[in-house]
Amino acid sequence: MQTKKENIRQQILEIARDEFTMHGFKDTSMRVIALKAGITLSNIYNYFRNKDEIFREILYPLIGAIEKTLSDHNSNDNLTLDYFSTDDYQSRDLKRMVTLVENYKTELKLLLFKSSGSSYENYREEITLRNTEMGLEYLKKMKEKYPSISVDVSTFFVHVMSSMWLNIMAEIISHSLNHEQITKFISEYIEFGTAGWQKLMKII
């Protein structure tokens, strides 16, 4: 019996994923999801409390991957000038970003373009704010570790750079790039950004 319930639950998620992708969160009908899952509307609420809970569960793996990326940003491994001169760091970040985009193309589309009306509709702004705070903290920690570098960078500049991360994801998703195009673009972005920060921070 438990196996059957889990199968129905998974079926609801798969159908909802398709419906959200086609219609967006706001215009997706719980009644339609239930109908396509072969259950009554009242029965669907035995599996999920509401439409938003379904949406959040579909996006859960993506959100976890984004949170992991954010939590690693100011780790001790990244608090080094080697980041700006050693290919290993850029290669690691390149692989991470390419993997994120390719593993979660549909989920990123839902999060960035189809989340209006859901509890994630302001996610891009919230992540930008968090990224800005983390970026400022990163500069502070780097200055403490390397007093000779400059961190005379405006908060607004850090804010704009922070907003670019998800915007880049959005551009990739909206243009349906293949693996080679994604890899080349992200590689160019990382190389360009690294050189820019190196110049701003006066890292010799």
Buried (B, 14 or more C-beta within 10 A) or exposed (E): EEEEEEEBBEBBBEBBBBBBBEEBBEEBEBEBBBBBBEBEEEEBEEBBEEBBEBBBBBBEEBBEBBEEBBEEEBEEEBBBBEBBEEEEBBEBBBEBBBEBBBEBBBBBBBBBEBBEBBEBBEBBEEBBBBBBBBBBEBBEBBBEEBEEBEBEBEEEEBBEBBBBBBEBBBEBBEEEBEEEEBBEBBBEBBEEBBEEBBEBBEBE
